[in-house]
Amino acid sequence: MLLAINANNTNTKFAVFDGERLAGSWRCASDPKRTADEYVVWLAKLMEIAGLKLADVDGVIVASVVPDGMFNLKALCRQYLTQDPLVIGEAGTILGVKAKVDRPEEVGADRLVNAVETKFSHGGPSIVVDFGTATTFDVVDAEGDYCGGVISPGINLSIEALFRAAAKLPQIAIRRPKQVIGKNTVACMESGVFWGYVGLVEGVVRRIKAEYGQPMKVISTGGLAPLFEGATDVIDAMDPDLTLRGLCRIWRLNRPA
């Protein structure tokens, strides 16, 4: 079985693939100080609940945008799984797509992985909208190559900034309000955050399509993607496991045996 790890700024997601089948996935808060010992106790218990065994893992692939956390993730793989992980971005790792940007080394690992899976699952040209710590828009061309995109603050970051910067505004939860016009402070904030991000997505997608000059599919992914499902007609498909399947695909490309 393959263990795929996607470490982002807010959450780190672990997924187990039995062949091409996603057998289980779990997430924890990203913390560079979390040790290999802590990871293995947490992961082994969750796998046990799902009827899986840590001992059956015979391969590991990691994509991370948190450099400080790589030491402990690699320690988990080597000490407890006796596996040397395949790491996105390290020398020798084959992705099967090109990064057609000024500085390919600066592109986040998760964005490249999304491009890989989009190429095979959805085709191109496409726009991948990833609702995470940042809300990113990534362009995949007709050949499946990564062509750049847009990075904007994520919805959680915006809520936190609003709470911290405005003395009289409360902390609010993320939810889809029933109406746009709020009748109290919390309702006004909820509407502004949610519908403001819908407007952001619609506006950026429209401008990307106009600049690209060809019809494009729009795929949403990321932890908050389900929140926006059905809220706008610019998103053609939601694919919450896009990154994890991309990791599995890259593993098979690099370890065909």
N, C-alpha and C positions, 0 to 999 in steps of 0.2 A: 504494500500500500504506500501511497505517496502522501506526505505531509506538506501542505502548501501554507506558507506564512506570509501574510501581507501586513506589514507594519506601517501604519500611518500615524500622523501626529496626535490624533485623538484616541483611536482604537487600534489594536492589533488583532487581526483575524487569523485563526487557525482552521484549516480544513483538511479532511482526510478523503482521498480519492481511492476507490477500489477499482482499478482500471480507469475507465472514463467516468464512472459513476461517483457523484458526490455523496459520500457515505455519512458525512457529518461536518458541521462547522460551528465554531464558537468564537466569541470575541471578548477581549478584556481591555481595560484602559491601558493605553500606552504609557509605560514608565521605564525609562532607561535604567533605573536602579533595581528593577525587578530581576532577581537572580535566576540562574538556571534551575536551582533547587525549587524555587517558588513556581516557576513555569511548569516543571515536570509534575509536581503534585497536583496542580490545578488541571493540567491537560489530561493526565492519566485518569483522574476521577471522572471527568466529563466523557472521555472516550469509553470508560467502563459503563457509564450510564447508557451510552448509545450502543452497547454491545460490541465495542471495538477494543482491540488490545494494542498498547503502545509497542509491544514486542514485534507486532506484525508490520510496523513501518520500516520499509527498506529503501526509502528515498526521501530527501527533503529539498524543497526549493524555497527561496526567500526573496521577497521584494520589500525594500525598506526605504523610507524617506526620513528615517530617524537614525543618523549615523551613530549616535551615542548608545543606542540600544543593540547594535549588531554584536558586540562582544558577548553579551549574555545569551543572545539567540543562538550564536554559533556554539557557545559552551553547552547549551541544551542539546543541540544536535550531536555534538561530539562525545559528550560525557554520558548521556542517557540513551541516545539512539544509535550510537556508534556509526554515525553518518557524517560525511563531509558535505555540507549543503551546497547546492548550486545557487549562486547569488546573482540576481539581475544587476547588470552594470559592471560586474567584475570581468577581467580579461578572460577571453575564451568562451564566454557565454553567448550562444547563438540565439538571436531573436527571430530571424526570418523576415524582419522588416527593416527599412532604413529610416533614420531620423533626418529629415530634410530641413534642418534648422541651422542657425549660425553656430550654436554651441551644443552639439548632441550630448556632451557629458553633463550638461546642466538639467536635462529633462528628467523629471521625476520617474522613478522606476515603475510606479503604478500606471503612469500615463502611457508608457511604452507597452506595458503588458496589456492595457486596454486596447491599444491599437492592434496588437497581435490578434487578440480574440475577435475584435470587430472585423478584421480582414476575413476571417474564416466563417464567423457566425452571421454576420450582417452584410458584408461586402462594403464597397465604397463607390463613390465618395460618401463619407458619413461624418457626423458630428457626435462626439461622445460627451454628454453632460454628466459630470461626476459630482454629486452632492456630498461633499465631505467637509473636512476642516476648512478647506478652500472649495469654492465652487469653480470647477475648471471646465473649459470647453476645448476639446481636442479634435483636430481635423485629420481624418484618414482619407487619403486619396484613392483613386480607382485601382491603383496597384497594391493598396493595403499599407502604404508607407505613412509614417507620421509626419505631418506637415506644419506643426505648430498649433497655436491656439490662444486661449485667453485664460487668465487667472484672476478671480475676484474673491473677496472675503466670503467665507462660508456663513451660513445662516446663524449658527451658534456663536461665531465670533461677533457678528453684528448685534445680536441680542446682548451679549456680554458687554460690548462697548457702549451700547445705549444705556444699560443699567449703571455702569461705572461712571459715565460722563454726565448723566443727568440726575441731579440730587433727588428729584421728586418722582422719578420713574421707577417702578418696581421691577424685580426679576420676573420674567414670564416664561411659560413653557411654549414649545413649538407645537402649534396645531393649526388646522385649516378652519378659519372662521366661517360661519354660515353666511355672513353678509360683509360687504366691503365697508360700509359706514358704521363705525363703532359708536356706541352710546355711552361708553365710559373709558377711562384711561387704559385699562388692560385690553379691552376690546379694540381700541384704536391702535395700540401697539401690536397686537396679534395680527390685525389686518395689514398694518404697514409692513411688518416683517414678511408675512406670507405672500400677500399680493405684490409687494415690492419685489420679491424674488421671482415671482411669476413674470412680472414686467421685465426684470433683468434677463431672464432666460429668453423670453420672446424677442426682446430687442437685440441681444447679442446674436442669437441664431439668425435673425433676419439679416443683420449686417454681414455675418460670415457668408451666408448664402449669396448675398448680393455681390460680395467681393470675390467669391470663388467662381460664380458665374455658371454653375451647373446644379441640377437637382441633387439634393443630399438627403440621406436618411438621418434622423436624429434619435439617438439611443441614450436613455438615462440610466445611471447606475449610482452606486454609493449608498451609504446607510440611510440617508434621508430621501432617496428617490421615491419610495412608496408614498411619502407625504404629498408629492406633487402629481401623482398619477391621476389623470383625468382633469387636472386643473387648467391645462392648456393643450391646444391641438397642435402645437409645434413639435411635441415629442411623439415620435412614431411608435416607440417600443421601450418598455422598461426591462432591464436585464440586470438584476441585483447581484448575480454571481459572475458577471463578466470578467472581473479581475482574477477570481479564483480559477475559472476555467482557462483563462489565459496562462496562468502559471502552470497548470497541468499540461497544456499544449506545448509550452516552452520546454518543460521537462522531457516530454517525449521526443522533441526535436533534438535535444542535447544528449539524451540517454535512450536511443532507440531500442536497445536490447531489453 
